[in-house]
């Protein structure tokens, strides 16, 4: 079983839609959590950290459920520019593990 | 100013050759990583160094040898290159410790093609 699991998608949604991505992790010792975004042929870039109490950054909302070892990302009012691969990242000590990523395409 | 820079950006080489990829970060981070992203786009950790000390060495062939001359540099040397080594290799760095500030910054990647 992979340490970090994500639904690979692809998710194809119209502009303005709300879309949610889920991620589960297997190591209960994991300490911090992030969502990264990767555009085609580019390096991953931090989208947002995930706080235990849940956090919001504009149209993006991240949630963490430590008991279920589950992380989510909600994108509201999708834009064409949101098209990318979204990577769930789980961190402990000097070990940062990535999920396989979920591909999102937002269409006009 | 590039925070994490790796060179070269593209590398095309023949099977059996030895090549190196260099990585430098100017963020003052203690931890550096090498990741491999294959054609299926999965980003897999290869190595992690903390203050020049090897912390993680995943199941990577010993043809791959990381070298950290100081905590700002982590180079990757690959011996006897094979076709299956073709991938994009990303260097990254982060601050040590735990917590949400331990975000990783990535280099632009090195696209290695073995022919």
Backbone of each chain as ProteinMPNN parsed JSONL, in Angstrom:
{"seq_chain_A": "XXXXXXXXXXXXXXXXXXXXXXXXXXXXXXXXXXXXXXXXXXXXXXXXXXXXXXXXXXXXXXXXXXXXXXXXXXXXXXXXXXXXXXXXXXXXXXXXXXXXXXXXXXXX", "coords_chain_A": {"N_chain_A": [[0.846, -1.194, 0.0], [0.554, 2.247, -0.85], [2.117, 5.047, 0.774], [0.842, 7.495, 0.649], [-2.208, 8.127, -0.698], [-4.106, 8.98, -3.534], [-6.963, 9.769, -5.521], [-6.482, 9.408, -8.886], [-7.913, 10.7, -10.838], [-8.843, 11.513, -14.228], [-10.332, 14.683, -13.334], [-12.789, 16.347, -14.908], [-14.191, 19.377, -15.24], [-16.716, 21.959, -15.544], [-16.183, 25.502, -15.925], [-16.6, 27.41, -12.971], [-17.579, 25.381, -11.436], [-17.685, 23.392, -8.403], [-15.203, 21.469, -6.933], [-13.858, 18.56, -5.375], [-11.058, 17.086, -3.824], [-9.61, 14.126, -2.528], [-7.48, 12.566, -0.098], [-5.592, 10.004, 1.378], [-3.52, 8.875, 4.067], [-1.014, 6.63, 5.308], [0.726, 6.511, 7.453], [0.623, 7.048, 10.763], [2.285, 8.631, 12.206], [2.769, 10.872, 10.812], [3.239, 14.375, 10.423], [2.87, 16.949, 9.363], [1.028, 18.587, 6.747], [0.258, 19.149, 3.323], [-0.99, 20.755, 0.358], [0.053, 20.639, -2.939], [0.557, 22.109, -6.137], [0.969, 21.137, -9.49], [1.903, 22.162, -12.595], [1.875, 21.304, -16.094], [4.906, 19.899, -17.058], [6.339, 21.394, -15.26], [7.783, 22.383, -12.062], [6.592, 21.144, -8.846], [4.549, 23.284, -6.829], [3.861, 24.964, -3.777], [0.527, 24.994, -2.766], [-1.208, 25.233, -0.549], [-0.88, 24.99, 3.031], [-2.098, 22.505, 5.315], [-4.182, 22.761, 7.984], [-4.962, 21.509, 11.251], [-7.425, 22.392, 12.137], [-8.694, 22.962, 9.857], [-8.594, 25.06, 6.98], [-8.807, 28.019, 4.978], [-8.234, 29.541, 1.841], [-8.982, 31.958, -0.026], [-10.663, 30.751, -2.767], [-10.103, 28.175, -2.092], [-10.257, 25.422, 0.108], [-8.955, 23.579, 2.732], [-8.933, 20.507, 4.51], [-8.284, 18.491, 7.389], [-8.308, 15.302, 8.775], [-7.233, 13.739, 11.361], [-7.809, 11.432, 12.796], [-8.995, 9.749, 10.946], [-7.029, 9.78, 9.123], [-6.938, 11.418, 6.823], [-7.116, 13.754, 4.192], [-8.384, 16.669, 2.633], [-9.188, 18.689, -0.257], [-10.93, 21.435, -1.338], [-12.182, 23.111, -4.096], [-13.703, 25.981, -5.014], [-15.87, 27.616, -7.379], [-14.477, 27.132, -9.881], [-11.743, 28.002, -12.0], [-10.406, 28.448, -15.32], [-7.681, 28.558, -15.114], [-7.15, 26.951, -12.97], [-6.642, 24.458, -13.843], [-4.602, 21.733, -13.556], [-2.296, 19.464, -11.929], [-2.955, 18.194, -8.758], [-1.297, 17.712, -5.811], [-1.08, 15.769, -2.975], [0.612, 16.065, 0.085], [2.569, 14.628, 2.591], [4.211, 14.827, 5.634], [6.956, 13.964, 7.682], [9.47, 14.226, 10.04], [12.513, 14.243, 8.322], [11.311, 13.607, 5.909], [9.391, 13.689, 3.172], [6.504, 12.928, 1.651], [4.825, 12.308, -1.376], [1.584, 12.16, -2.834], [0.209, 10.472, -5.719], [-1.034, 12.334, -7.221], [-3.79, 14.299, -8.462], [-5.423, 14.838, -11.391], [-6.755, 17.766, -12.725], [-8.971, 19.234, -14.98], [-10.316, 22.162, -16.085], [-12.992, 23.288, -17.91], [-14.196, 25.548, -20.479]], "CA_chain_A": [[0.0, 0.0, 0.0], [1.34, 3.473, -0.884], [1.978, 5.851, 1.989], [-0.107, 8.577, 0.388], [-3.054, 7.689, -1.822], [-5.043, 9.944, -4.093], [-7.685, 9.392, -6.733], [-5.726, 10.088, -9.953], [-8.782, 11.41, -11.763], [-8.931, 12.971, -14.246], [-11.564, 15.393, -13.071], [-13.087, 17.346, -15.957], [-15.326, 20.137, -14.716], [-16.932, 23.254, -16.213], [-15.875, 26.713, -15.143], [-17.596, 27.749, -11.96], [-17.95, 24.212, -10.636], [-16.97, 23.08, -7.164], [-14.61, 20.132, -7.052], [-13.183, 18.148, -4.136], [-10.064, 16.016, -3.93], [-9.35, 13.442, -1.262], [-6.163, 11.951, 0.053], [-5.419, 9.276, 2.641], [-2.13, 8.539, 4.351], [-0.982, 5.398, 6.1], [1.612, 6.591, 8.615], [-0.005, 7.895, 11.784], [3.301, 9.538, 12.764], [2.877, 12.045, 9.936], [3.159, 15.54, 11.297], [2.34, 18.136, 8.702], [0.323, 18.205, 5.527], [0.216, 20.241, 2.355], [-1.409, 20.532, -1.028], [0.891, 21.263, -3.948], [0.023, 22.144, -7.494], [1.999, 20.969, -10.514], [1.506, 22.383, -13.981], [2.546, 20.397, -17.022], [6.331, 20.111, -17.311], [6.869, 22.366, -14.295], [7.996, 21.827, -10.732], [5.482, 21.332, -7.901], [4.589, 24.506, -6.013], [2.935, 24.903, -2.657], [-0.769, 25.648, -2.888], [-1.546, 25.627, 0.812], [-0.689, 24.053, 4.132], [-3.36, 21.992, 5.845], [-4.183, 22.886, 9.433], [-5.867, 20.556, 11.905], [-8.759, 22.983, 12.291], [-9.196, 23.319, 8.532], [-8.213, 26.421, 6.604], [-9.336, 28.5, 3.706], [-7.441, 30.574, 1.178], [-9.782, 32.343, -1.192], [-11.598, 29.71, -3.247], [-9.566, 26.876, -1.71], [-10.434, 25.028, 1.502], [-8.291, 22.315, 3.053], [-9.374, 19.89, 5.759], [-7.485, 17.362, 7.861], [-8.932, 14.45, 9.789], [-6.133, 12.887, 11.816], [-8.331, 10.136, 13.246], [-9.222, 8.926, 9.753], [-5.834, 9.92, 8.282], [-7.592, 11.834, 5.586], [-6.953, 15.178, 3.873], [-9.19, 17.027, 1.469], [-9.055, 20.016, -0.854], [-12.145, 21.856, -2.039], [-12.001, 24.294, -4.941], [-14.996, 26.562, -5.407], [-15.873, 28.543, -8.518], [-13.279, 26.761, -10.652], [-11.288, 28.838, -13.109], [-9.607, 27.721, -16.316], [-6.298, 28.532, -14.629], [-6.996, 25.926, -11.938], [-6.271, 23.192, -14.493], [-3.269, 21.328, -13.098], [-2.317, 18.272, -11.087], [-2.914, 18.566, -7.345], [-0.535, 16.694, -5.092], [-1.203, 15.713, -1.516], [1.951, 15.851, 0.627], [2.56, 14.249, 4.001], [5.546, 15.167, 6.097], [7.397, 13.613, 9.04], [10.925, 14.358, 10.168], [13.111, 14.683, 7.05], [10.699, 12.699, 4.945], [8.231, 14.353, 2.6], [5.944, 11.961, 0.695], [3.811, 12.848, -2.267], [0.627, 11.303, -3.503], [0.41, 10.38, -7.172], [-1.612, 13.517, -7.848], [-5.106, 14.247, -9.099], [-5.421, 15.739, -12.547], [-7.981, 18.562, -12.892], [-9.118, 20.074, -16.166], [-11.489, 23.031, -16.035], [-13.329, 23.593, -19.301], [-15.083, 26.72, -20.619]], "C_chain_A": [[0.887, 1.251, 0.0], [1.095, 4.272, 0.387], [0.94, 6.947, 1.837], [-0.908, 8.197, -0.857], [-4.014, 8.781, -2.237], [-5.762, 9.319, -5.27], [-7.002, 10.132, -7.89], [-6.585, 10.913, -10.901], [-8.715, 10.767, -13.144], [-10.325, 13.491, -13.873], [-11.709, 16.439, -14.173], [-14.338, 18.09, -15.53], [-15.499, 21.415, -15.507], [-16.489, 24.395, -15.311], [-16.993, 26.982, -14.154], [-17.994, 26.584, -11.072], [-17.162, 24.176, -9.33], [-16.454, 21.655, -7.278], [-13.832, 19.824, -5.773], [-12.231, 17.002, -4.409], [-9.834, 15.429, -2.551], [-7.999, 12.773, -1.284], [-6.155, 11.199, 1.376], [-3.94, 8.951, 2.82], [-2.084, 7.412, 5.365], [-0.181, 5.529, 7.391], [1.053, 7.573, 9.638], [0.989, 8.851, 12.437], [3.483, 10.785, 11.897], [2.528, 13.298, 10.718], [2.621, 16.789, 10.635], [1.918, 17.767, 7.288], [0.171, 19.408, 4.616], [-0.509, 19.784, 1.102], [-0.459, 21.326, -1.926], [0.153, 21.216, -5.275], [1.195, 21.959, -8.457], [1.392, 21.176, -11.886], [2.374, 21.519, -14.89], [3.999, 20.828, -17.246], [6.959, 21.184, -16.41], [7.112, 21.668, -12.959], [6.76, 22.008, -9.855], [5.674, 22.622, -7.106], [3.534, 24.421, -4.93], [1.652, 25.66, -2.971], [-1.198, 26.146, -1.499], [-1.16, 24.551, 1.814], [-2.067, 23.609, 4.603], [-3.284, 22.008, 7.357], [-5.216, 21.928, 10.025], [-7.287, 21.083, 11.982], [-9.403, 23.283, 10.938], [-8.836, 24.757, 8.216], [-8.653, 26.725, 5.19], [-8.396, 29.556, 3.154], [-8.186, 30.925, -0.104], [-10.773, 31.249, -1.558], [-11.211, 28.31, -2.795], [-9.765, 26.624, -0.208], [-9.786, 23.665, 1.711], [-8.783, 21.82, 4.404], [-8.457, 18.723, 6.086], [-8.286, 16.606, 8.906], [-7.87, 13.452, 10.23], [-6.633, 11.496, 12.222], [-8.503, 9.193, 12.055], [-8.028, 8.955, 8.805], [-6.241, 10.309, 6.873], [-7.43, 13.346, 5.429], [-7.825, 15.48, 2.668], [-8.859, 18.439, 1.003], [-10.33, 20.306, -1.624], [-11.821, 23.108, -2.83], [-13.382, 24.761, -5.369], [-14.809, 27.463, -6.623], [-14.628, 28.336, -9.396], [-13.022, 27.719, -11.803], [-10.503, 27.974, -14.09], [-8.179, 27.552, -15.816], [-6.073, 27.544, -13.488], [-6.593, 24.576, -12.525], [-4.81, 22.873, -14.174], [-3.403, 19.971, -12.421], [-2.117, 18.707, -9.643], [-2.343, 17.398, -6.548], [-0.727, 16.853, -3.592], [0.174, 15.367, -0.951], [1.865, 15.639, 2.132], [4.004, 14.26, 4.5], [5.811, 14.617, 7.501], [8.915, 13.613, 9.058], [11.496, 14.874, 8.847], [12.589, 13.849, 5.894], [9.424, 13.348, 4.429], [7.71, 13.466, 1.472], [4.802, 12.584, -0.09], [2.828, 11.766, -2.691], [0.886, 11.342, -5.0], [-0.191, 11.57, -7.907], [-2.966, 13.253, -8.462], [-5.13, 15.297, -10.189], [-6.769, 16.436, -12.661], [-7.911, 19.332, -14.198], [-10.419, 20.847, -16.032], [-11.758, 23.509, -17.454], [-14.291, 24.789, -19.374], [-16.552, 26.291, -20.701]], "O_chain_A": [[1.857, 1.321, 0.754], [0.029, 4.194, 0.996], [0.241, 7.286, 2.791], [-0.345, 7.975, -1.929], [-4.651, 9.425, -1.403], [-5.223, 8.437, -5.938], [-6.948, 11.361, -7.878], [-6.071, 11.723, -11.673], [-8.541, 9.551, -13.223], [-11.339, 12.823, -14.076], [-10.851, 17.305, -14.341], [-15.42, 17.507, -15.464], [-14.535, 21.915, -16.087], [-16.433, 24.258, -14.089], [-18.172, 26.807, -14.459], [-18.674, 26.775, -10.063], [-16.131, 24.831, -9.177], [-17.187, 20.748, -7.672], [-13.227, 20.71, -5.17], [-12.559, 16.063, -5.135], [-9.858, 16.135, -1.543], [-7.45, 12.458, -2.34], [-6.655, 11.702, 2.382], [-3.207, 8.776, 1.848], [-2.994, 7.254, 6.18], [-0.38, 4.751, 8.324], [1.017, 8.78, 9.4], [0.588, 9.777, 13.141], [4.281, 11.66, 12.235], [1.636, 13.288, 11.566], [1.976, 17.606, 11.29], [2.38, 16.781, 6.714], [-0.019, 20.536, 5.073], [-0.625, 18.59, 0.827], [-0.206, 22.51, -1.705], [-0.742, 20.399, -5.495], [2.266, 22.537, -8.273], [0.48, 20.455, -12.29], [3.453, 21.068, -14.507], [4.272, 21.981, -17.58], [7.97, 21.795, -16.757], [6.706, 20.525, -12.752], [5.966, 22.92, -10.087], [6.792, 23.001, -6.758], [2.45, 23.876, -5.139], [1.685, 26.818, -3.389], [-1.506, 27.323, -1.312], [-1.117, 23.364, 1.492], [-3.074, 24.26, 4.321], [-2.428, 21.352, 7.95], [-6.209, 21.586, 9.382], [-8.245, 20.314, 11.902], [-10.52, 23.797, 10.877], [-8.781, 25.589, 9.121], [-8.84, 25.847, 4.349], [-7.833, 30.36, 3.898], [-8.032, 30.265, -1.132], [-11.619, 30.869, -0.749], [-11.926, 27.351, -3.088], [-9.485, 27.484, 0.626], [-10.037, 22.721, 0.962], [-9.02, 22.606, 5.322], [-7.926, 18.056, 5.198], [-8.87, 17.203, 9.81], [-7.633, 12.446, 9.561], [-5.942, 10.5, 12.008], [-8.2, 8.002, 12.138], [-8.011, 8.243, 7.801], [-5.935, 9.634, 5.891], [-7.583, 14.11, 6.382], [-7.984, 14.639, 1.783], [-8.331, 19.261, 1.752], [-10.754, 19.511, -2.462], [-11.251, 24.058, -2.294], [-14.133, 24.022, -6.007], [-13.725, 27.998, -6.857], [-13.842, 29.258, -9.612], [-13.941, 28.179, -12.48], [-10.002, 26.907, -13.735], [-7.543, 26.527, -16.065], [-4.933, 27.321, -13.08], [-6.242, 23.656, -11.786], [-3.908, 23.65, -14.485], [-4.494, 19.404, -12.352], [-1.218, 19.492, -9.341], [-2.833, 16.271, -6.605], [-0.555, 17.935, -3.031], [0.835, 14.462, -1.461], [1.181, 16.374, 2.845], [4.903, 13.746, 3.834], [4.99, 14.784, 8.402], [9.554, 13.051, 8.169], [10.993, 15.861, 8.311], [13.345, 13.441, 5.012], [8.474, 13.533, 5.19], [8.387, 13.274, 0.462], [3.944, 13.281, 0.451], [3.2, 10.608, -2.881], [1.683, 12.145, -5.485], [0.105, 11.792, -9.082], [-3.262, 12.149, -8.919], [-4.89, 16.481, -9.948], [-7.809, 15.779, -12.69], [-6.918, 19.999, -14.488], [-11.49, 20.26, -15.885], [-10.88, 24.062, -18.117], [-15.089, 25.016, -18.465], [-17.437, 27.138, -20.82]]}, "seq_chain_B": "XXXXXXXXXXXXXXXXXXXXXXXXXXXXXXXXXXXXXXXXXXXXXXXXXXXXXXXXXXXXXXXXXXXXXXXXXXXXXXXXXXXXXXXXXXXXXXXXXXXXXXXXXXXXXXXXXXX", "coords_chain_B": {"N_chain_B": [[16.07, 36.061, -8.147], [16.885, 32.743, -7.882], [15.536, 30.266, -5.847], [15.912, 27.48, -5.446], [18.08, 25.883, -7.411], [18.818, 23.856, -10.16], [21.025, 22.038, -12.242], [21.976, 20.207, -15.175], [19.146, 21.539, -17.085], [18.135, 19.984, -19.096], [19.103, 16.753, -20.153], [20.577, 14.597, -22.259], [21.695, 11.433, -22.948], [23.793, 8.582, -23.575], [23.162, 5.1, -23.009], [24.893, 3.505, -20.366], [26.64, 5.533, -19.822], [28.085, 7.879, -17.401], [26.67, 10.347, -15.352], [26.116, 13.604, -13.856], [23.954, 15.539, -11.775], [23.428, 18.772, -10.618], [22.58, 20.575, -7.638], [21.534, 23.437, -5.918], [20.663, 25.426, -3.12], [19.542, 28.571, -1.914], [18.249, 29.264, 0.353], [18.847, 28.843, 2.953], [18.069, 26.476, 4.085], [17.917, 23.372, 5.974], [17.465, 20.839, 5.082], [17.574, 18.731, 2.267], [16.408, 17.259, -0.787], [16.094, 14.585, -3.192], [13.974, 13.821, -5.833], [12.294, 11.566, -8.036], [10.475, 11.73, -10.994], [8.533, 9.833, -12.928], [7.373, 8.593, -16.145], [4.755, 8.113, -15.6], [4.124, 10.113, -13.956], [4.371, 9.994, -11.232], [5.683, 11.231, -8.244], [8.473, 10.352, -6.688], [10.249, 9.881, -3.71], [13.764, 9.845, -3.453], [16.198, 10.367, -2.065], [17.045, 11.903, 1.061], [18.585, 14.523, 2.734], [19.869, 15.831, 5.733], [21.403, 18.547, 7.07], [23.802, 17.837, 5.699], [23.853, 15.152, 6.188], [22.922, 11.857, 5.359], [19.59, 10.945, 5.434], [17.356, 9.648, 4.422], [17.251, 6.917, 2.286], [15.825, 5.66, -0.208], [14.589, 2.713, -1.88], [16.73, 2.626, -4.032], [18.74, 2.027, -6.854], [22.228, 1.273, -6.363], [23.706, 2.563, -8.208], [23.058, 5.156, -8.168], [24.273, 7.921, -6.571], [24.187, 10.19, -4.07], [25.635, 13.36, -3.198], [26.626, 15.548, -0.713], [28.232, 18.325, -0.355], [28.059, 20.556, 1.255], [25.534, 22.129, 3.302], [24.007, 23.564, 1.556], [24.099, 22.436, -0.891], [23.251, 19.654, -2.921], [24.153, 17.108, -4.775], [23.628, 14.81, -7.478], [24.855, 11.844, -8.574], [25.0, 9.607, -11.25], [25.747, 6.409, -12.199], [26.565, 4.272, -14.965], [24.256, 4.543, -16.754], [20.869, 3.621, -17.441], [18.14, 2.73, -19.663], [15.752, 2.852, -18.252], [16.207, 4.823, -16.431], [15.435, 7.174, -17.434], [13.688, 10.074, -16.866], [12.15, 12.785, -15.016], [14.078, 14.563, -12.792], [13.832, 15.957, -9.667], [15.099, 18.366, -7.489], [14.802, 19.413, -4.124], [14.222, 21.554, -1.274], [13.877, 22.105, 2.268], [12.996, 23.557, 5.451], [14.298, 22.255, 8.499], [12.835, 20.133, 11.064], [9.433, 19.976, 12.3], [6.065, 20.723, 11.321], [3.872, 23.174, 9.862], [5.318, 25.046, 8.492], [7.291, 23.744, 7.235], [7.496, 23.632, 4.467], [8.281, 22.524, 1.185], [10.553, 23.622, -1.283], [10.999, 23.574, -4.73], [13.4, 22.77, -7.289], [13.658, 23.483, -10.825], [13.706, 21.117, -12.16], [15.311, 18.365, -13.827], [15.365, 17.069, -16.907], [15.979, 13.959, -17.815], [17.081, 11.967, -20.406], [17.723, 8.842, -21.538], [19.358, 7.227, -24.072]], "CA_chain_B": [[16.935, 35.118, -7.431], [16.305, 31.412, -7.858], [15.708, 29.713, -4.517], [16.506, 26.162, -5.636], [18.466, 25.796, -8.816], [19.471, 22.609, -10.521], [21.568, 22.027, -13.594], [21.343, 20.943, -16.276], [17.701, 21.429, -17.207], [17.926, 18.841, -19.983], [20.289, 15.902, -20.263], [20.374, 13.445, -23.143], [22.946, 10.698, -22.878], [23.7, 7.185, -24.001], [23.234, 4.028, -21.992], [26.226, 3.15, -19.901], [27.409, 6.713, -19.403], [27.944, 8.398, -16.036], [26.32, 11.768, -15.401], [25.795, 14.253, -12.582], [23.022, 16.663, -11.735], [23.794, 19.593, -9.465], [21.484, 21.313, -7.014], [21.945, 24.419, -4.909], [19.581, 26.256, -2.583], [20.019, 29.762, -1.205], [17.196, 29.582, 1.325], [19.314, 28.55, 4.303], [17.395, 25.275, 4.587], [18.781, 22.307, 6.485], [17.125, 19.549, 4.482], [17.461, 18.708, 0.814], [15.825, 16.005, -1.282], [15.994, 14.268, -4.611], [12.789, 13.079, -6.238], [12.221, 11.129, -9.431], [9.115, 11.706, -11.537], [8.619, 9.037, -14.152], [6.389, 8.896, -17.196], [3.421, 8.041, -15.002], [4.008, 11.365, -13.216], [4.435, 9.819, -9.781], [6.859, 11.88, -7.675], [8.94, 9.396, -5.684], [11.449, 10.326, -3.012], [14.945, 9.0, -3.607], [17.114, 10.642, -0.966], [16.845, 13.09, 1.877], [19.758, 14.868, 3.535], [19.68, 16.875, 6.728], [22.729, 19.03, 7.471], [24.801, 17.031, 4.978], [23.805, 13.744, 6.596], [21.885, 11.088, 4.675], [18.506, 10.553, 6.319], [16.522, 8.672, 3.725], [17.752, 6.337, 1.048], [14.792, 4.723, -0.612], [15.111, 1.579, -2.656], [17.292, 3.203, -5.247], [19.962, 1.279, -7.209], [23.435, 1.943, -5.876], [24.285, 3.378, -9.284], [22.731, 6.538, -7.821], [24.997, 8.308, -5.363], [24.079, 11.608, -3.736], [26.787, 13.929, -2.495], [26.29, 16.849, -0.139], [29.471, 18.947, 0.134], [27.644, 21.452, 2.335], [24.077, 21.983, 3.402], [23.352, 24.292, 0.461], [24.267, 21.689, -2.142], [23.04, 18.208, -2.949], [24.335, 16.668, -6.149], [23.245, 13.417, -7.743], [25.686, 11.214, -9.596], [24.404, 8.357, -11.708], [26.676, 5.581, -12.968], [26.043, 3.219, -15.872], [22.862, 4.897, -17.0], [20.001, 2.658, -18.122], [16.966, 3.334, -20.303], [14.733, 3.073, -17.224], [16.535, 6.0, -15.619], [14.828, 8.344, -18.082], [12.657, 10.644, -15.995], [12.49, 14.136, -14.554], [14.616, 14.52, -11.435], [13.63, 17.226, -8.971], [15.746, 18.657, -6.219], [13.953, 20.26, -3.276], [14.77, 21.819, 0.058], [12.916, 22.593, 3.26], [13.56, 23.769, 6.773], [14.228, 21.053, 9.33], [11.802, 20.159, 12.089], [8.086, 19.611, 11.873], [5.183, 21.882, 11.33], [3.353, 23.559, 8.559], [6.262, 25.895, 7.786], [8.296, 22.909, 6.591], [7.142, 23.474, 3.064], [9.42, 22.267, 0.311], [10.715, 24.421, -2.501], [11.558, 22.693, -5.753], [14.079, 23.246, -8.476], [12.867, 23.393, -12.058], [13.733, 19.752, -12.675], [16.247, 17.964, -14.886], [14.734, 16.027, -17.746], [17.028, 13.038, -18.255], [16.695, 11.004, -21.426], [18.798, 7.892, -21.828], [19.081, 6.624, -25.393]], "C_chain_B": [[16.242, 33.761, -7.343], [16.579, 30.78, -6.511], [16.402, 28.35, -4.568], [16.831, 26.038, -7.121], [19.174, 24.477, -9.071], [19.908, 22.671, -11.975], [22.103, 20.629, -13.913], [19.825, 20.795, -16.26], [17.34, 20.224, -18.086], [19.228, 18.062, -20.097], [19.927, 14.706, -21.116], [21.704, 12.722, -23.222], [22.73, 9.247, -23.281], [23.755, 6.242, -22.807], [24.683, 3.75, -21.635], [27.068, 4.318, -19.449], [27.179, 7.028, -17.928], [27.652, 9.887, -16.138], [26.017, 12.29, -14.002], [24.787, 15.37, -12.789], [23.345, 17.445, -10.457], [22.583, 20.343, -8.938], [22.037, 22.221, -5.925], [20.725, 25.169, -4.415], [20.167, 27.411, -1.783], [19.02, 30.223, -0.148], [17.64, 29.356, 2.766], [18.658, 27.33, 4.919], [18.393, 24.218, 5.024], [18.595, 20.993, 5.736], [16.991, 19.687, 2.974], [17.063, 17.309, 0.365], [16.11, 15.84, -2.771], [14.746, 13.418, -4.818], [12.921, 12.687, -7.701], [10.754, 11.125, -9.848], [9.161, 11.01, -12.885], [7.483, 9.381, -15.106], [4.962, 8.824, -16.693], [3.163, 9.207, -14.062], [4.052, 11.207, -11.705], [5.75, 10.364, -9.26], [7.342, 11.027, -6.5], [10.222, 9.888, -5.041], [12.564, 9.319, -3.233], [15.839, 9.134, -2.369], [16.668, 11.882, -0.212], [18.108, 13.28, 2.713], [19.372, 15.955, 4.517], [21.056, 17.289, 7.245], [23.853, 18.129, 6.961], [24.777, 15.551, 5.344], [22.649, 13.034, 5.907], [20.847, 10.608, 5.684], [17.665, 9.454, 5.677], [17.233, 8.213, 2.476], [16.731, 5.278, 0.676], [15.42, 3.596, -1.432], [15.546, 2.082, -4.022], [18.54, 2.395, -5.591], [21.208, 2.015, -6.749], [24.23, 2.607, -6.987], [24.038, 4.869, -9.026], [23.457, 6.887, -6.527], [24.851, 9.808, -5.147], [25.345, 12.058, -3.02], [26.378, 15.305, -1.991], [27.551, 17.485, 0.423], [29.225, 19.943, 1.259], [26.128, 21.499, 2.311], [23.315, 22.76, 2.339], [23.391, 23.537, -0.859], [23.959, 20.209, -1.947], [23.075, 17.777, -4.41], [23.97, 15.192, -6.271], [24.102, 12.885, -8.869], [25.079, 9.866, -9.956], [25.424, 7.624, -12.588], [25.92, 4.633, -13.895], [24.571, 3.424, -16.182], [22.135, 3.843, -17.818], [18.793, 3.38, -18.699], [15.905, 3.708, -19.256], [15.026, 4.236, -16.305], [15.94, 7.267, -16.222], [13.633, 8.821, -17.259], [13.005, 12.107, -15.783], [12.933, 14.014, -13.103], [14.48, 15.914, -10.826], [14.433, 17.25, -7.689], [14.799, 19.557, -5.424], [14.671, 20.523, -1.965], [13.66, 22.291, 0.974], [13.67, 22.856, 4.552], [13.437, 22.48, 7.559], [13.107, 21.198, 10.347], [10.46, 19.75, 11.534], [7.217, 20.855, 11.884], [4.873, 22.351, 9.934], [4.302, 24.487, 7.795], [7.32, 25.081, 7.062], [7.931, 22.623, 5.149], [8.404, 23.274, 2.242], [9.376, 23.192, -0.889], [11.465, 23.55, -3.502], [12.384, 23.451, -6.777], [13.209, 22.998, -9.698], [12.859, 21.994, -12.668], [14.809, 19.565, -13.739], [15.611, 16.82, -15.642], [15.847, 15.178, -18.341], [16.456, 12.059, -19.269], [17.891, 10.128, -21.734], [18.448, 7.174, -23.121], [20.024, 5.453, -25.678]], "O_chain_B": [[15.145, 33.65, -6.795], [17.726, 30.753, -6.064], [17.354, 28.098, -3.829], [15.941, 26.087, -7.97], [20.021, 24.045, -8.288], [19.247, 23.276, -12.819], [22.622, 19.944, -13.031], [19.288, 19.998, -15.49], [16.351, 19.536, -17.833], [20.314, 18.641, -20.133], [19.076, 13.898, -20.744], [22.729, 13.331, -23.53], [21.599, 8.763, -23.318], [24.314, 6.554, -21.756], [25.57, 3.76, -22.488], [28.085, 4.14, -18.779], [26.243, 6.537, -17.296], [28.293, 10.605, -16.905], [25.705, 11.526, -13.089], [24.766, 16.045, -13.819], [23.512, 16.875, -9.379], [21.678, 20.699, -9.692], [22.887, 21.826, -5.127], [19.845, 25.514, -5.204], [21.157, 27.252, -1.069], [18.952, 31.403, 0.198], [16.891, 29.645, 3.699], [18.683, 27.159, 6.138], [19.525, 24.153, 4.546], [19.476, 20.132, 5.757], [16.38, 20.63, 2.47], [17.339, 16.316, 1.037], [16.333, 16.807, -3.499], [14.492, 12.451, -4.099], [13.566, 13.372, -8.494], [9.899, 10.586, -9.145], [9.739, 11.512, -13.849], [6.735, 10.335, -14.893], [4.059, 9.408, -17.291], [2.103, 9.283, -13.439], [3.803, 12.164, -10.971], [6.815, 10.01, -9.764], [6.702, 10.986, -5.449], [11.168, 10.268, -5.73], [12.347, 8.108, -3.204], [16.184, 8.146, -1.721], [16.016, 12.775, -0.755], [18.627, 12.339, 3.313], [18.64, 16.885, 4.178], [21.788, 16.467, 7.797], [24.735, 17.722, 7.717], [25.601, 14.78, 4.853], [21.53, 13.545, 5.872], [21.183, 9.947, 6.666], [17.314, 8.463, 6.318], [17.753, 9.019, 1.705], [16.765, 4.153, 1.175], [16.633, 3.555, -1.638], [14.827, 1.974, -5.016], [19.333, 2.1, -4.697], [21.239, 3.246, -6.746], [25.305, 3.153, -6.743], [24.715, 5.729, -9.588], [23.274, 6.222, -5.508], [25.337, 10.605, -5.949], [26.025, 11.284, -2.346], [25.852, 16.125, -2.744], [27.912, 17.215, 1.568], [30.087, 20.147, 2.115], [25.504, 20.965, 1.394], [22.096, 22.625, 2.234], [22.777, 23.962, -1.838], [24.349, 19.598, -0.953], [22.151, 18.047, -5.178], [24.002, 14.439, -5.298], [24.08, 13.409, -9.983], [24.696, 9.087, -9.083], [25.897, 8.161, -13.59], [24.781, 4.251, -13.627], [23.742, 2.56, -15.896], [22.687, 3.255, -18.748], [18.46, 4.491, -18.287], [15.25, 4.745, -19.364], [14.187, 4.603, -15.482], [15.944, 8.32, -15.583], [12.698, 8.066, -16.995], [14.008, 12.607, -16.293], [12.23, 13.423, -12.283], [14.944, 16.907, -11.386], [14.445, 16.293, -6.915], [14.078, 20.369, -6.003], [15.604, 19.811, -1.594], [12.638, 22.808, 0.523], [14.816, 22.441, 4.725], [12.534, 21.686, 7.292], [12.504, 22.264, 10.471], [10.369, 19.235, 10.419], [7.606, 21.903, 12.4], [5.527, 21.973, 8.961], [4.126, 24.699, 6.595], [8.157, 25.641, 6.353], [8.051, 21.492, 4.679], [9.466, 23.798, 2.577], [8.315, 23.499, -1.431], [12.438, 22.878, -3.159], [12.111, 24.61, -7.091], [12.151, 22.376, -9.605], [12.091, 21.721, -13.59], [15.164, 20.501, -14.456], [15.354, 15.749, -15.093], [16.563, 15.609, -19.245], [15.451, 11.4, -19.002], [18.945, 10.616, -22.142], [17.374, 6.587, -23.248], [19.935, 4.831, -26.737]]}, "name": "protein", "num_of_chains": 2, "seq": "XXXXXXXXXXXXXXXXXXXXXXXXXXXXXXXXXXXXXXXXXXXXXXXXXXXXXXXXXXXXXXXXXXXXXXXXXXXXXXXXXXXXXXXXXXXXXXXXXXXXXXXXXXXXXXXXXXXXXXXXXXXXXXXXXXXXXXXXXXXXXXXXXXXXXXXXXXXXXXXXXXXXXXXXXXXXXXXXXXXXXXXXXXXXXXXXXXXXXXXXXXXXXXXXXXXXXXXXXXXXXXX"}
